[in-house]
């Protein structure tokens, strides 16, 4: 009964934002498969990073300063002329211009700046959007409702908050999207990953998590049920973060994730695309030793512009 009630409430919210959501409720097999595009791969603070005097930021070419954006995905459904945006990043202006049309919906993972701050551009000072559906879990919805300036986006109907519940799927055209709770620094909201099922392929989008042993799920088991996994690669190794206590930022190091999955099959490793890399992460440099090492171990590194048919 609880699940049924949640789904009915979700359907009601969908009807309220119907001008954006013709895609909802359509479940026919598409002629053209959905296409996932990587819009950004960098951690919340971006690159160049404010106050950074290291080579990673100071040695960037003018082109490089504009080429690496904060982590986000888009999924375009050509038959429905619909695009779903995952995360509203500080780089939403550049990422919006890459989309084939304004997004039919936005899905948020949590309330850290790189994942929702781009919503500000939907307000009256900028886009003046009309009822763009923004999907989030209960604490994230409450955070947006109860705090300015985000609450004004709701009162002015720039966005329509849409209900999500952990473990319950939402259908958008040929996609089924299921939020999965993950442990993280949840000062303002819960944190989720998304399992995104298309007609042919399934994706895990998990840009932020604390150490793997804090999660009730086994990463290797989760990987078995997906075809592509875009997972947290904030820091490469311990040497990279020698200026901050790891307890403050307990992301799984890339070296730890590689060690965790290394005993498993090559096909399992092949599913992983590391994403959400801090500005100090040497993997952002496609020619670095770190990049070469990760690829040699049988894993991938997400790059802007990569596309995947679902």
C-alpha positions in Angstrom: 0.0 0.0 0.0 2.9 2.4 0.8 4.5 1.8 -2.6 1.1 2.3 -4.4 0.5 5.6 -2.6 4.0 6.9 -3.5 3.5 6.0 -7.1 0.1 7.7 -7.2 1.6 10.9 -5.7 4.4 10.8 -8.2 1.8 10.5 -11.1 -0.1 13.5 -9.7 3.1 15.6 -9.6 3.8 14.5 -13.2 0.4 15.8 -14.3 1.1 19.2 -12.7 4.1 19.6 -14.9 2.5 18.1 -18.0 4.0 20.7 -20.4 7.4 19.2 -19.9 6.4 15.6 -19.3 4.8 14.2 -22.4 7.6 11.6 -22.1 6.1 10.2 -18.9 4.0 7.1 -19.1 5.2 6.2 -22.6 6.8 2.8 -22.5 6.8 1.6 -26.1 10.1 0.2 -27.4 11.8 3.1 -29.2 12.9 3.0 -32.8 16.0 4.9 -31.8 17.6 3.9 -28.5 18.2 6.4 -25.8 21.6 8.0 -25.9 23.6 8.8 -22.8 26.2 11.7 -23.1 28.8 12.6 -20.5 28.5 16.4 -19.9 31.3 16.7 -17.3 33.7 14.6 -15.2 35.2 17.0 -12.6 34.4 17.3 -8.9 32.1 20.0 -7.6 34.7 22.8 -7.5 35.6 22.5 -11.2 38.8 23.1 -13.0 40.5 25.5 -12.6 39.7 25.3 -8.9 39.3 28.5 -6.8 42.5 29.4 -4.9 44.5 26.5 -6.5 48.1 27.4 -7.2 49.2 23.9 -8.2 50.2 22.8 -11.7 46.9 21.1 -12.3 45.3 24.6 -12.5 48.1 27.0 -13.3 49.4 25.1 -16.3 46.1 24.8 -18.1 45.9 26.2 -21.6 43.2 28.7 -22.4 41.3 25.9 -24.1 41.8 23.6 -21.2 40.3 26.1 -18.7 37.0 25.9 -20.6 37.0 22.2 -21.6 36.5 20.3 -18.3 33.1 20.7 -16.7 31.6 19.5 -13.4 30.1 16.0 -13.4 26.8 15.5 -15.2 25.0 13.1 -17.5 22.3 13.6 -20.1 20.1 11.0 -21.7 18.4 11.9 -25.0 15.4 9.9 -26.3 15.2 10.8 -30.0 11.7 9.3 -30.6 10.2 11.4 -27.8 12.3 14.5 -28.4 13.1 14.3 -24.7 16.3 14.8 -22.7 16.8 14.0 -19.0 19.6 15.8 -17.1 21.3 14.2 -14.1 22.7 16.9 -11.8 22.3 20.7 -12.0 26.0 21.7 -11.8 27.7 25.1 -11.5 28.5 24.6 -15.2 24.9 24.2 -16.2 25.1 27.1 -18.8 27.7 25.3 -20.9 26.0 21.9 -20.4 22.6 23.3 -21.2 24.0 24.5 -24.6 25.1 20.9 -25.4 21.7 19.4 -24.9 19.5 18.9 -28.0 16.7 20.8 -26.3 15.8 22.0 -22.7 15.6 19.0 -20.4 12.3 17.3 -19.8 13.4 16.6 -16.3 16.3 17.0 -13.9 17.4 14.3 -11.4 19.5 15.4 -8.4 21.7 13.1 -6.3 22.3 15.3 -3.2 22.8 18.8 -1.7 26.5 19.4 -2.3 27.2 22.4 -4.5 28.4 20.6 -7.6 25.1 18.7 -7.8 22.3 21.2 -7.4 23.7 24.8 -7.5 23.0 25.2 -11.2 19.3 25.4 -10.3 19.9 29.1 -9.6 20.0 29.7 -13.4 16.4 28.5 -13.8 15.1 31.5 -11.8 13.8 34.9 -12.8 17.2 36.5 -12.9 18.3 34.1 -15.7 16.2 31.6 -17.6 12.8 32.2 -16.0 11.9 28.6 -16.5 8.4 27.3 -16.4 7.7 24.2 -14.2 10.8 22.2 -15.1 10.4 18.9 -13.2 13.1 18.4 -10.6 13.2 14.9 -9.1 14.7 14.4 -5.6 14.3 12.3 -2.4 12.4 13.6 0.7 15.3 15.4 2.5 16.5 17.0 -0.7 13.0 18.2 -1.6 12.6 19.6 2.0 16.0 21.4 1.7 14.9 23.1 -1.5 11.5 24.0 -0.1 12.7 25.4 3.2 15.8 27.4 2.1 16.2 30.5 -0.1 16.9 31.1 -2.9 15.8 27.6 -3.9 12.3 28.1 -2.4 11.7 31.0 -4.7 12.2 28.7 -7.7 9.2 26.7 -6.3 7.0 29.6 -5.4 7.5 31.2 -8.8 6.9 27.8 -10.5 10.3 27.8 -12.2 10.6 24.2 -11.1 8.2 21.6 -10.0 9.5 19.3 -7.3 8.8 15.6 -8.1 8.8 12.9 -5.5 11.3 10.1 -5.5 11.6 7.3 -2.9 14.7 5.1 -2.5 14.2 1.7 -4.3 11.1 2.8 -6.3 11.4 3.3 -10.0 10.2 6.1 -12.1 9.4 5.6 -15.8 10.2 8.2 -18.4 9.6 6.9 -21.9 11.9 4.0 -22.5 13.8 4.6 -19.3 13.3 3.3 -15.8 15.2 5.3 -13.1 15.6 4.0 -9.6 17.4 5.9 -6.8 19.7 3.9 -4.5 20.7 5.3 -1.1 24.5 5.6 -0.6 26.5 6.8 2.5 28.0 10.2 2.1 28.4 13.5 4.1 24.7 14.1 4.4 24.7 17.5 6.1 21.6 18.8 4.2 20.1 15.8 2.3 20.4 12.1 1.7 22.6 11.0 -1.2 21.6 8.6 -3.9 23.0 6.8 -6.9 20.8 6.1 -9.9 20.2 2.8 -11.7 19.0 3.8 -15.2 17.5 1.0 -17.3 17.1 1.5 -21.0 15.6 -0.9 -23.5 19.0 -2.6 -24.1 21.5 -1.4 -21.5 21.5 -0.5 -17.8 23.7 2.2 -16.2 24.8 2.9 -12.6 25.5 6.6 -11.9 27.2 6.9 -8.5 29.3 10.1 -8.5 29.6 10.5 -4.7 30.0 7.9 -1.9 32.0 7.4 1.3 34.3 4.3 1.6 32.9 1.2 0.0 32.8 -0.7 3.4 30.3 1.9 4.7 27.7 0.9 2.0 25.4 -2.0 2.8 25.7 -3.2 -0.7 28.6 -5.1 -2.3 29.9 -3.0 -5.3 30.8 -6.2 -7.2 27.3 -7.5 -6.9 25.8 -4.2 -7.9 28.1 -4.2 -11.0 26.8 -7.6 -12.1 23.3 -6.1 -12.8 24.5 -3.1 -15.0 26.3 -2.7 -18.3 28.0 0.6 -17.5 29.0 2.1 -14.1 30.0 5.7 -13.7 31.5 5.8 -10.2 33.2 8.1 -7.7 36.8 8.8 -8.6 37.3 12.0 -6.6 40.8 11.2 -5.5 43.4 8.9 -7.1 45.5 8.0 -4.1 46.6 9.2 -0.6 49.5 11.3 -1.9 47.0 13.5 -3.8 45.3 14.7 -0.6 48.2 15.2 1.8 46.8 18.7 2.8 43.4 17.5 4.1 42.3 14.9 6.6 40.8 12.0 4.8 38.1 11.7 7.5 36.6 15.0 6.2 36.4 13.7 2.6 36.2 9.9 2.9 35.7 9.1 -0.8 37.0 5.7 -2.0 40.4 6.3 -3.6 40.7 5.0 -7.1 43.5 2.8 -6.1 41.2 1.3 -3.4 38.4 0.7 -5.9 40.8 -0.9 -8.4 42.1 -3.2 -5.6 38.5 -4.1 -4.6 37.5 -5.1 -8.1 40.8 -6.5 -9.3 40.1 -10.1 -8.2 36.9 -10.2 -10.3 36.5 -10.9 -14.0 37.7 -8.6 -16.8 34.2 -8.1 -17.9 33.3 -6.7 -14.5 36.2 -4.2 -14.6 35.2 -3.3 -18.1 31.9 -1.9 -16.9 33.6 0.8 -14.7 34.1 4.4 -15.9 35.7 6.5 -13.2 34.0 10.0 -13.0 33.8 13.0 -10.6 37.5 13.6 -10.4 38.9 16.3 -8.2 41.0 19.1 -9.9 44.1 17.5 -8.3 43.3 14.0 -9.8 46.0 13.1 -12.3 43.5 11.0 -14.2 42.0 14.2 -15.7 45.2 14.3 -17.8 44.7 11.7 -20.5 48.5 11.4 -20.9 49.3 10.9 -17.2 50.9 7.8 -15.6 47.8 7.5 -13.5 45.6 7.4 -16.5 47.8 4.8 -18.2 47.8 2.6 -15.0 44.0 2.7 -14.6 43.5 1.7 -18.2 46.1 -1.1 -18.0 44.2 -2.5 -15.0 41.2 -3.0 -17.3 39.1 0.0 -16.2 37.9 3.1 -18.0 38.0 6.8 -17.3 34.9 8.9 -18.3 35.6 11.8 -20.7 33.3 14.6 -21.7 31.4 13.9 -24.9 31.5 10.2 -24.7 28.2 8.6 -25.7 26.5 5.3 -24.9 23.4 3.7 -26.4 20.9 2.4 -23.9 
